[in-house]
Amino acid sequence: MEGRVRIGIYYKWDKSWMGGFYYIQNLLVSLNFLNDEEKPMIDFYCREFDIFEKMSKFSSYPYLIYNEVKESFLYRGIKKFIRYINEDLAYRIPTIKFRKDDLFVYPYEMSTNIPCVSWKPDFQEKYLPEYFSKKEVKYRDFSIIYSSKHNVPIVFSSFDSLNDYKKFYPHFNNKIFVLHFGVNIPDFSNVRIEELYKRYEISSPYLLCANQFWKHKNHLFLFRAFKKALDAGLKMQLICTGAFSDYRNTQYIKDIKDYIKTFHLENKIKFLGLIEKTELLCLMSNSYAIVQPSLFEGWNTTVEECKALNKFVFLSNINVHKEQMSQNVCFFDPHNESDLVEKLLHVSPIVKPCDYSTSMKDFGKSFMAIIRYMKQDNLAI
């Protein structure tokens, strides 16, 4: 009898990008929906054991094993030096040794001792290069070229991203997948909304925007539109969660603070920072509606959570959002403040029940397609 297939999951903790953390969390949860004999053994590679513990506790996945990632400062320094000489050569020097009995490691694109599968959520750097350093744009471009040249399978989170790949890199023909992820909603019934109202000085009704404060998330646009709606008679607060920082653009945070102070909006627009997931879900569930003004996304976690919670969303009309959500939504132009103002004032968030129960099952089944491909093409060492 064939044994349980074994794969590697690589996770590099980055507190500035919680989307990556939730993506891996939800991937592990989705595998619980597989029949037991289909469930892979997962070697979880990361540097921080507490991150592994969080992943394990949240997912309750039964076949998850911690593997500490170790890299010496000397080795990393040598590779950094080589990168200045030859980027491609630096990529081809393995920095992490994975178990040889793993079928592949995901998401990872650099050279290693076993096959790897890359993940590319979006091509934001192609559309909004001004939000990145030249070094980061170059690195992202080289990463996708390296994967393509060396026939590393690439996973995209949306067909929108897949189409961008074909547009920007038409001469490559490596294996590609589209993997729409779903989200698991943990139990938040023990969180009392009245306590959150008191602690965060929130009054109902309120709109909620759950986003990191990166410039492409379009907060200043939202705040200007919200102020105009308030001036026109809208009576509610706007509650914002997410880390109040933008490592790419520190001036942007100052601009936000200055805007709030100039127009005395401190009591109308509340910044809660990073809060517990259960608290966030409770606030989402009890909100008037969610507003998501982003200029660019790969496949948005907050939108998935809204679908799972049956919440109405005022959503920017970018292509990936249209791909992601078709019910309980009002689209607006994220470059036109008047369009959002009009819809906030005159569109009532009427919700039609939708069934989200199959989304996590589909996530796990789609990931199994990648595993089957790697097995069938005999890529395992």
C-alpha positions in Angstrom: 0.0 0.0 0.0 1.3 3.4 -1.0 2.3 5.6 2.0 1.0 9.0 2.8 2.5 11.6 0.5 4.8 14.1 2.1 5.2 17.7 1.2 6.9 20.8 2.6 5.3 24.1 3.4 7.7 27.0 3.8 6.6 30.1 5.8 8.7 33.2 6.5 7.1 35.3 9.1 6.4 38.9 8.1 4.3 40.9 10.5 3.8 43.6 7.8 2.0 41.2 5.6 -0.7 39.3 7.6 -2.3 38.1 4.3 0.6 35.6 3.9 0.0 34.3 7.4 -3.7 33.8 6.9 -3.1 32.2 3.5 -1.0 29.4 5.0 -3.4 29.1 8.0 -6.3 28.6 5.7 -4.5 26.2 3.4 -3.8 23.9 6.3 -7.4 24.1 7.4 -8.6 23.3 3.9 -6.7 20.0 3.9 -8.8 18.9 6.9 -11.7 18.5 4.5 -9.9 15.8 2.5 -10.5 12.1 3.2 -7.9 10.9 5.7 -6.0 8.8 3.2 -5.6 11.8 0.9 -4.2 14.1 3.6 -0.5 14.8 3.0 2.1 14.7 5.7 3.4 18.3 6.0 6.8 19.3 7.0 6.3 22.9 8.2 9.5 24.9 7.6 9.9 28.2 9.5 12.3 30.0 11.8 9.9 30.6 14.7 8.5 27.7 16.7 5.7 29.9 18.1 4.5 30.6 14.6 4.3 26.8 14.0 2.3 26.5 17.2 -0.2 29.1 16.1 -0.6 27.5 12.7 -1.0 24.1 14.4 -3.5 25.3 17.0 -5.6 27.2 14.5 -5.7 24.5 11.8 -5.8 21.4 14.0 -4.3 19.6 11.0 -3.2 16.1 12.3 -0.1 15.6 10.1 1.9 18.7 10.7 5.6 18.5 11.7 7.9 21.4 12.7 11.2 21.8 10.9 13.4 24.6 12.0 14.9 26.7 9.3 18.6 27.5 10.0 20.8 29.8 8.0 24.2 31.0 9.2 24.9 34.8 9.0 28.1 33.9 7.1 26.3 31.8 4.5 23.7 34.5 4.0 26.4 37.1 3.7 28.2 35.1 1.0 25.0 34.7 -1.0 24.3 38.5 -0.7 27.7 39.2 -2.1 27.2 36.8 -5.0 23.9 38.5 -5.8 25.7 41.7 -6.6 27.8 39.7 -9.1 25.2 37.4 -10.6 21.6 37.3 -9.5 20.8 34.1 -11.3 23.7 32.3 -9.8 22.7 33.5 -6.3 19.2 32.1 -6.9 20.7 28.7 -7.8 22.6 28.4 -4.6 20.3 26.6 -2.1 20.0 28.4 1.2 17.7 25.9 2.9 17.9 22.2 3.0 14.5 20.5 2.9 13.8 16.8 3.6 14.6 14.7 0.6 11.4 12.6 1.0 9.2 15.7 0.6 7.5 15.6 -2.8 8.0 19.3 -3.2 8.0 22.5 -1.1 5.5 25.3 -1.4 5.6 28.3 -1.7 9.2 28.5 -2.7 10.9 29.3 -6.0 14.7 29.4 -5.3 17.0 26.5 -5.9 16.7 23.7 -3.4 17.5 20.0 -3.1 13.9 19.0 -3.9 11.4 20.4 -6.4 9.5 23.5 -5.4 6.2 25.2 -6.4 6.1 29.0 -6.5 3.2 31.3 -5.5 2.5 34.6 -7.2 -0.6 36.4 -5.6 -0.5 39.4 -8.0 1.5 41.7 -10.3 1.0 44.9 -8.3 4.6 46.0 -9.1 3.7 46.1 -12.8 0.8 48.5 -12.4 1.9 50.5 -9.4 5.7 50.5 -9.5 5.8 53.9 -7.7 4.8 52.1 -4.5 7.9 50.0 -4.5 11.6 50.6 -4.5 13.5 49.9 -7.7 15.3 47.1 -5.9 12.0 45.4 -5.0 10.5 45.8 -8.5 13.7 44.2 -9.9 13.6 41.4 -7.4 9.9 40.5 -8.1 10.6 40.5 -11.8 13.6 38.3 -11.5 11.8 35.9 -9.2 9.0 35.2 -11.7 11.6 35.0 -14.6 13.7 32.5 -12.6 10.6 30.3 -11.8 9.6 30.4 -15.5 13.1 29.7 -16.9 13.6 26.8 -14.6 10.2 25.3 -15.2 9.0 25.8 -11.6 5.2 25.4 -11.4 3.5 28.7 -10.4 0.3 29.1 -8.4 -1.8 32.2 -9.0 -4.5 33.2 -6.6 -6.9 34.5 -9.4 -7.5 34.2 -13.1 -6.8 38.0 -13.2 -3.2 37.3 -12.0 -2.9 34.5 -14.5 -3.9 36.8 -17.3 -1.3 39.3 -16.2 1.4 36.6 -16.2 0.5 35.8 -19.8 0.5 39.5 -20.7 3.9 40.3 -19.1 5.7 37.0 -19.7 4.2 35.6 -22.9 7.3 33.7 -23.9 7.3 31.2 -21.0 5.4 27.9 -21.0 5.9 26.4 -17.6 3.1 24.6 -15.6 0.6 27.1 -14.0 -2.3 26.7 -11.6 -5.1 29.0 -10.3 -5.8 28.3 -6.7 -8.7 30.4 -5.3 -8.3 30.3 -1.5 -11.1 30.2 1.0 -11.1 31.2 4.7 -12.1 29.4 7.9 -14.0 31.5 10.4 -13.0 30.6 14.0 -15.7 30.7 16.7 -16.0 34.3 18.0 -19.2 33.8 20.0 -17.4 34.5 23.3 -16.6 38.1 22.1 -19.2 40.6 23.3 -19.8 43.4 20.9 -20.8 45.7 23.8 -17.4 45.4 25.3 -15.7 46.2 22.0 -18.0 49.3 21.6 -16.9 50.5 25.1 -13.2 49.7 24.7 -12.7 51.2 21.3 -15.3 54.0 21.7 -17.4 52.8 18.8 -21.0 53.8 18.2 -23.4 51.9 15.9 -23.9 52.0 13.0 -20.4 51.9 11.6 -18.6 51.0 8.4 -15.6 48.8 8.7 -12.4 48.8 6.6 -10.0 46.0 7.5 -6.8 46.6 5.6 -3.1 47.2 6.1 -2.3 50.9 5.7 -0.3 50.5 2.5 -0.8 53.2 -0.1 -2.4 51.0 -2.7 -5.1 50.1 -0.1 -6.4 53.6 -0.9 -7.3 54.8 2.6 -6.9 58.6 1.8 -9.4 58.2 -1.0 -11.8 56.5 1.4 -11.4 59.2 4.0 -12.1 62.0 1.6 -15.2 60.2 0.3 -16.4 59.4 3.8 -16.0 63.1 4.9 -18.1 64.2 1.9 -20.7 61.6 2.8 -20.7 62.9 6.4 -21.1 66.5 5.1 -24.1 65.3 3.0 -25.8 63.7 6.0 -24.3 60.3 6.5 -24.5 59.4 10.3 -22.1 56.7 11.2 -18.5 56.0 12.1 -15.7 54.5 10.0 -13.7 51.9 11.9 -10.3 50.9 10.5 -8.1 48.0 11.5 -4.7 46.9 10.4 -1.1 47.9 11.1 -0.7 51.7 11.0 2.5 51.7 8.9 3.7 51.5 5.3 7.3 50.3 5.0 7.3 51.4 1.4 6.0 54.9 1.9 6.4 56.5 5.4 5.1 59.8 4.1 1.7 58.2 3.4 1.0 57.6 7.1 1.9 61.2 7.9 -0.5 62.3 5.2 -3.3 60.3 6.7 -2.7 61.7 10.2 -2.6 65.2 8.9 -5.8 64.8 7.0 -7.7 63.4 10.1 -6.3 66.3 12.2 -7.0 69.0 9.7 -10.7 68.1 9.4 -11.2 67.1 13.0 -12.3 63.5 12.2 -10.8 61.8 15.2 -14.3 60.8 16.5 -15.6 59.8 13.2 -12.7 57.7 11.9 -11.2 55.3 14.4 -7.9 53.4 14.0 -7.8 50.2 16.1 -4.5 48.9 14.8 -3.9 45.1 14.7 -6.5 43.4 16.9 -7.4 39.8 17.8 -8.9 37.9 14.9 -12.0 37.0 16.9 -12.5 40.7 17.8 -12.2 41.7 14.1 -14.7 39.1 13.1 -17.1 40.3 15.7 -16.8 43.9 14.5 -17.3 42.7 10.9 -20.3 40.7 11.8 -22.0 43.7 13.6 -21.0 46.4 11.1 -23.4 48.2 8.9 -21.3 47.1 6.0 -17.6 46.6 5.0 -15.9 49.0 2.7 -12.8 47.9 0.6 -11.4 50.6 -1.6 -8.1 48.9 -2.7 -6.5 49.7 -6.0 -4.9 46.3 -6.3 -5.3 42.9 -4.9 -4.4 39.3 -5.6 -7.3 37.5 -3.9 -8.5 39.4 -0.8 -8.8 37.7 2.5 -11.2 40.3 3.9 -13.6 39.8 0.9 -13.5 36.1 1.6 -14.4 36.7 5.2 -17.3 38.9 4.2 -18.6 36.1 2.0 -18.3 33.6 4.8 -20.0 36.0 7.2 -22.7 37.0 4.7 -21.8 40.6 5.0 -22.5 43.4 2.4 -19.4 45.0 0.9 -18.9 48.4 -0.8 -16.1 47.2 -3.1 -13.7 48.8 -5.6 -14.5 47.7 -9.1 -11.0 46.2 -10.0 -11.1 43.0 -12.0 -10.1 40.6 -9.3 -12.8 41.9 -7.0 -15.4 41.2 -9.7 -14.0 37.7 -10.1 -14.1 37.2 -6.4 -17.5 38.5 -5.4 -20.9 38.7 -7.3 -23.4 38.8 -4.5 -24.1 41.2 -1.5 -21.8 43.8 -3.1 -21.9 47.3 -4.5 -19.0 48.2 -6.7 -17.6 51.7 -7.0 -14.8 53.4 -8.9 -11.8 53.7 -6.6 -10.6 56.8 -8.4 -14.0 58.6 -8.2 -14.9 59.9 -4.7 -18.3 61.1 -5.9 -19.2 57.6 -7.0 -18.5 56.1 -3.5 -20.2 59.0 -1.8 -23.4 58.5 -3.9 -23.4 54.8 -3.1 -22.8 55.2 0.6 -25.7 57.6 0.8 -28.2 55.8 -1.3 -27.4 52.1 -1.5 -28.9 50.0 1.3 -26.9 46.9 2.3 -29.5 44.3 1.7 -28.0 40.8 2.2 -29.1 37.6 0.4 -27.9 34.4 2.2 -25.2 32.6 0.4 -23.6 29.1 1.0 -19.9 29.4 1.7 -19.6 25.8 3.0 -17.9 24.4 -0.1 -15.2 27.1 -0.5 -12.7 25.5 1.9 -13.3 22.0 0.5 -12.6 23.4 -3.0 -9.4 25.0 -1.7 -8.1 21.7 -0.4 -9.2 19.8 -3.6 -7.5 22.3 -5.8 -4.3 22.0 -3.8 -4.5 18.3 -4.3 -4.4 18.9 -8.0 -0.9 20.4 -7.6 0.1 17.3 -5.6 -1.2 15.0 -8.3 0.7 16.9 -11.0 3.9 16.7 -9.1 3.5 12.9 -8.6 2.4 12.2 -12.1 5.3 14.1 -13.7 7.7 12.2 -11.4 9.3 15.3 -10.1 10.0 13.9 -6.7 13.6 12.9 -6.0 
